[in-house]
Amino acid sequence: MSEISLQQRLLDYVHSPEYVPAKPSVIARRFDLDPDDRQLLKRLVKQLVQKGKLGFGPNHLVIPSADKAKTKPTADIAINQPTAETSPNKNDVIGVFRKANAGFGFVVPQRGADPKEQPDVFVPADKIRDAAEGDTVRARLSLRRDRQGRSSGEIVEILQRRTNRFVGSYLERGTSGYVQIDGAVFEQEVWVGDAGAKNCRVGDKVVVEMVHFPSTHRTGEAVILEVLGGRGRPGVDTLTIIHQYQLPGDFPEEVLDDARKQAGLFDGAIGHQRTDFTKDTVVTIDPLEARDFDDAISLTRLEKGHWRLGVHIADVSHFVPYNSPLDIEAKKRGTSVYLPDRVIPMLPETISNNLASLQPDRLRYTMSMVIEFDSEGRQVATDWHRGAIRSAHRFTYEDIDDYLLNEKPWKSKLSPQVFELVRDMHTLAMILRRRRLDRGAIELHLPEVKIDLDDDGRVSGATIRKNTESHQMIEEFMLSANEAVARKLAVDHSFNVLRRIHEPPSPLKLRQLTEFVQALGLQCESLESRFEIKRLIEQTMDRPESAAINVTVLRSMQKAIYSPRDIGHYALNSDYYCHFTSPIRRYPDLVIHRMVGDMLDGRRPVDDFQHLTQLGNQCSELEQRAERAERDLVRLKLLNYLADKVGMEMSAVITGVEAVGLFALCQTFPIDGLIPVGALPRDRYYFDRTSRSLTGHKAGNTFRIGDRVSVRIAMVDPDRRELELELIAKTTPRHRAAKTSRERPGKKAKGKPSHREISKSSRKKKKRRL
């Protein structure tokens, strides 16, 4: 497209009455531009802003110029210019909208240094306008709190859409087509008109572009962009998630050409700038299904009980020059995405699965961190190198666990050097682990589901991954290297570093966590002490409440993110921490590698704080998107597997209690579902918010977190990601004196919050959703 025609199209679009402010990248996507024209559009936006023909609003949103806006009729400029209703005032909060299945939602504010200052804002269903999950919005606080004491308000402006593209199921009514969007994003179907041009069939999964977002006062309207295939067909579930989360597709040809060029340049020579570690015994330990190997370990016993640990990480920066096509694409992707049936890599396989992969018996380039520990596991010296290694053996986690269980059979399978190395690695790793946990690192025990797939990508089984000592060995060495690199850059050289930070939880959330745990009948002091949190987790490790306790502790904490801010990592109790050990699959690690490389070359690294802040925000968002996609696809595949198993009985553990019912984790297949209050034994139930319990008048009708129950699958809805269960029986009655705020059903305890009464008959009238 010519520059003149694109400029005119851009101006017409931004100054149209229907325009909603968006970022340049969003406009480029709506225009369906190729990569070259996308870059041209971004340049044109900047030029037009400088000339006063366009403007930048909050969050870098493109808006009409002030002069243009003044000449427009009031009805047209209401979207972009403040009105009496939407003009900002002191009661406004800007944040991300999170929608609940029941239709209401919360605005999660942009946090300051003290999260207590800006609690989440509750927004009733009739006050959300046309906001969708993940949109950045401006909410106006009400002067009154809701009945539960929460800050409440209404959404007055959509500042930025998270996305205009959605995935759903096609259906027809009469001569018109509709799409029910997956999940609980929208309550009602979205009209798509006549979809005959796309050859849609009822039940097909489709990708749509939203034209008008639905609201409580308006039906949504969209256009179908792509038909993915029939619901339940092999591979359609994965395509659904890929499009739903807008995960990257194939690499552009120029990126593949750049990878081929790097392969042609690699001669495997060990130059003077590299330390030769090929004489050292080096091994890798990875999952059985791993396709790339980016870390390797060497270890030597020294005098006086000291150890020299070598953590050798694939030197990806050697093959991905800064600002090259490979680098630009890797930065855009941010991370590899590990789906159950495929990997969407950050780098082409020529790099990730060959040149930079630390395969056995192949000379490979590394960035190596060499750390000396004393006999107590204290770091006494660190040094970094550009290195070259030749891995002597590739171990899987299962191999190491088998070795640790009985090492004798392995003696004939391994060389003496490798055999002794594994034993020494285990010894040092356990020393480091004890030291780390003793100093206050918090380690949660959260179930990670591993699903087994058949040749068509359908689920054939599922298990919970175990955190065995083989995993712990590698984890300790990687943590040590990450800390050593961060400390060396930040302390020894005083650079701004793209850290991995984890802010402390707010005191308010920790107090609420303490009340919740004590209401369960568990003895604990204030959980504002990290050591009390650790004691609680260890105390409940083998109890039915363990999963719920760990999840609740996790929810009380902030998310770990990437940032140059010097605030440490709360969970690890570390003042200096960054990601250095996985540059094949994480862009922040590549950034750190480049800083180390500059230091080794005698150059000052680029450490601009503002640039690192923006990069950290981008990488954090891409990482969180990948994690949500991975979790969602696992759940979708499990739900598809269970779709024809309605009536199947299994045991479960209650992991959550709300007014709507009980959340239970199934034991046969590790997936959680809802037991609605209407499916409980007939009674009048009272919900205790503090203890998270439902109690009826009749004996035995009390349900708390940790109760073991027998359930039956009642309903499976993969499109909404819902599993509804029916209670058969409590299988292990609980005998504990739980401290609750209720003295007896129906009577309010003095000075305590009142209970919410739930009638089974009234619940039957409401549509039940997870």
C-alpha positions, 0 to 999 in steps of 0.5 A, a space after each residue: 500500500 502506498 504511503 499516501 493511501 495508507 495515511 488517508 485511510 488512517 485519518 479517515 478511520 481515526 476521525 470516523 464517528 465509530 472510532 474507539 481509541 486504539 494503539 497503532 498495533 491494534 489499528 494495523 491488525 484491523 487494517 489487516 496489514 502485512 509486516 512492512 505496512 505495519 511498520 509504515 503505519 506506526 511511522 505515519 502515526 508518529 509523523 501525524 502526531 508531530 504535525 498535529 493531525 492526530 494525538 496520543 491519549 492515555 496508554 499511547 492510544 491514538 486519538 483525533 487531533 484536538 482541532 479536529 475534535 472541536 469541529 465534530 458534532 457532540 454525538 461524534 466526539 463523545 467517544 473520544 472527548 470527555 463529557 459531563 458523564 465521563 470526564 475524569 474526576 477524583 472518584 475514577 479508577 483506571 484498571 483492567 476489567 475481570 468478568 465473573 461468570 455470573 455477569 458482574 465483574 471487578 476492575 483491578 486498578 493500576 497498582 501503586 507502591 501500596 496495594 491497600 490504597 486501591 482495592 479491586 472495584 466491584 461492578 454490577 452486571 448492569 454497570 459494565 457497559 460493553 466492557 469485555 474480559 481484559 479491557 482497560 477501563 475507567 470506573 467511577 467509584 460509588 460513594 457507598 460500598 456494597 453489602 459485603 463492604 467492597 468498593 463498588 462502581 460503574 464503568 464509564 469508559 473503555 480505554 483499550 480493548 484487550 482484543 476484538 477477535 474471539 472464538 466461538 461456536 456457530 449456530 442458526 436461528 431462522 435465516 440468521 447466524 449467531 456465534 456463542 463466544 467461548 467461556 463466560 465472556 458474553 452472556 448472549 450469542 453474537 449476531 453474524 448475519 448470513 455466514 454462507 460465504 464461509 461455508 459454516 455448519 452448525 457446531 463449527 468453531 469459528 473466529 470472529 471479529 467484533 463489530 459492536 460489543 454486546 452490552 445490557 442494552 445492545 446485541 453484539 454484532 461480529 463477522 466471521 473471519 475463519 472456520 476452524 472445524 467441527 467441535 470435537 474434531 482432532 486438533 480443533 481444540 488446540 486451534 481454538 486456544 491458539 486463536 482465542 489467545 492470539 498465539 503466534 503462528 509460523 515464522 516469517 520467511 525473513 526470520 527463517 532465512 536469518 536462522 539459516 544464515 546463522 547455521 551457515 556461519 557456525 563453524 564450531 571453533 573454540 576461539 580465544 574469547 571462549 573458555 574451553 570446558 570440553 574437558 569437564 564432565 558435563 551433563 543435562 537433565 530434562 523432561 523426557 519429552 524435551 526437544 531443546 536443552 538450554 542448561 547443563 551442569 558440571 561439578 568439582 569437589 575442591 579442598 576444605 569441602 568446597 564445591 565448584 559448580 558450573 551452570 552452562 547455558 546455551 549461548 543464544 545471543 551468539 546466534 541472535 544478534 541484537 535487532 536482527 530479524 530473529 531478535 525482533 521476532 523473539 521479542 515480539 513472541 516473548 516466550 515459547 508456549 508449551 501446549 499439550 500437543 505442540 510447542 510454539 517456540 520463541 525461536 525457529 527450530 534451527 536455533 532452538 532445537 539445533 545450533 543452541 541446543 546442548 545436545 550430547 556429544 556435540 560441541 556447543 557454545 555457552 554462557 557459563 556461570 561458575 560458582 564456588 560454594 563452601 561446605 555449608 552452601 554459601 557462595 564464596 566466589 563467582 565468575 562468568 565466561 563465554 564457554 564451549 562444552 561437550 555434554 557427556 550424557 543426557 538424563 531425564 528426570 525419571 533417570 535421575 529418580 531411578 538412580 537415586 532410588 538404586 544407583 547400583 544398576 547405573 554403575 555399568 551404564 555410565 562412565 565413572 566420571 558421570 556416575 560420580 557426578 550425579 551423586 555429587 550433584 545430589 549432595 550439593 543440591 540438597 545442601 543448597 535446598 536446605 539452606 534456601 528453605 531455612 533462610 525463608 523461601 516459601 515453596 508452595 505445593 500446587 498440582 500440575 496436570 500432565 495429560 496423555 494424548 493418543 495419536 489424534 491429540 485426544 486425552 487418554 489419561 491424566 496424572 499429577 506431576 510430582 516434584 521429585 528430587 531430580 527436579 529439585 536438583 536442577 531447580 537449585 542449580 538454576 536458582 543459584 545461577 540466576 541469583 549470582 548473575 543478578 547480584 554481580 550485575 546489580 551490586 558489583 557493577 551497579 547496573 539497572 537489570 531486568 529482574 524477576 521481581 515478586 512484590 510482598 503481599 499486602 498486609 490486608 490480604 495476609 490478615 484475611 488469609 490468617 482469619 481464613 486459616 484459623 476459621 478452618 480450625 488450624 492453629 497459626 499465628 499471624 501469616 504476615 510472617 513468612 516463616 509462619 506461612 512456611 510452617 502452615 504449608 508444612 503442617 498441612 502437607 498431608 492433610 485434605 486441606 493442603 490443596 486449598 491452603 496452597 491455592 489460597 496462599 497463592 491468591 494472597 500473593 502478587 504475581 511475579 513479573 519482569 521489572 528493573 525495580 529493586 524490590 527483590 523476590 518475596 517468595 524466594 526471599 532473595 534481594 537479587 534475582 533475574 532469569 538467566 538460565 532459559 534463553 531458548 524459551 524466554 526473551 528476558 534471559 536473552 536480555 541478561 545474556 547480552 548484558 553479560 556478553 557486553 561485560 565480557 567484551 569490556 563494553 558498558 551494557 545498555 541499562 536504560 531504566 525506562 526501556 527495561 521497564 517497558 520491556 519488562 511489562 511486555 514480557 510479563 504480559 506475554 508470559 501470562 498469556 502463555 500460561 493462561 493458554 496452556 492451562 485453558 487447553 489442558 482444561 478444554 481437553 479434559 472436558 472434551 474427554 469427559 463430555 461423554 461420561 456424564 453419570 461417571 462416579 469418582 472421589 473428590 476433595 472440596 477445595 473451595 466453598 462459595 455461596 453458589 456451592 462447592 468446588 471440588 477437585 476430582 481424583 480420577 482425573 485432576 480437574 475441578 468442578 462445581 457442586 451447586 448448592 441446589 445439588 446438595 441434600 435438601 436443606 436451608 444453607 448458610 454461607 460463612 465467608 470467613 471459614 468458607 463453609 456451608 452449613 444446613 439445619 440438618 445433621 451432617 449437612 456441613 461442608 468445608 474445605 478439605 472434606 472428601 466427597 463422592 461425586 457424579 458428573 452431572 454436566 460437561 460444557 467444554 465451550 464454557 469450560 464448565 464441569 458440574 458435579 452432583 454430590 453422592 455422599 461425604 465419604 470422610 466426615 470431619 471431626 474438628 472444632 472449626 471457628 466460625 462466625 456463626 453460633 447457630 444457623 439463623 442467628 447472627 453472632 455479635 460483632 461478626 458479619 451476617 451470613 448469607 442464607 441460601 435456599 435450595 428452591 430459589 437456587 433451582 430457578 437460576 441458571 447454574 454456571 461454574 
